[in-house]
């Protein structure tokens, strides 16, 4: 959908953060196909413009999701353009590598800002609409690092662990109010052109397909309230765990 052609209506609005060529684009496609009007958030306006032309029912918003004012302004635009938010998919993240002795303090802060602070900011904005309607869903793209900190992942693991704990806190508060919060632990290498170039000898079954991840997220959002899932882990069968 070309920018500016989306209009408010009866279809539910889904906000996806961290929209890039992998999981973010797949989530936007899946929820647009499922009848949602999709707001795609990312830093790169050029990338979003390309996806707008490829995904019917999606509209891009160039946003730094770790910036409080930028998030507030973007959600206000989404409400004006598309309507109240019913689904938030927090897919934004960054993989900053380095062990405790080598990682910089700025990297530690950046990892927390995108993974945890951004969930807090976007979650608060989305929840305003969800509480008003008494329903909604927030799904967070997590990682195995949220459960255990490998030596090379001092910044990333600590940020993901904080993110998972925040999601748990949100789920316990918001569940009784009709808002489903779920955390998806993605364990493995995402199937994208970039990862294929870095790992040309890996077989197809060693990669996680973004469209398959998006299908699971869509299922979480459509679960019956009597049997909500908080946490699910996704990995190819060959991944060690």
Secondary structure, DSSP 8 states (H G I E B T S, - for coil): --TT-----SS-EEEEES--TTHHHHHHHHHHHTT-EEEEEES-HHHHHHHHHHSTTEEEEE--TT-HHHHHHHHHHHHHHT-SEEEEEE-------B-TTT--HHHHHHHHIIIIIHHHHHHHHHHHHHHHHT-EEEEEEEEGGGT---TTBHHHHHHHHHHHHHHHHHHHHHGGGTEEEEEEEE-SEE--HHHHHHTTTS-GGGEE-HHHHHHHHHHHHT--GGG--SEEEE--TTS--
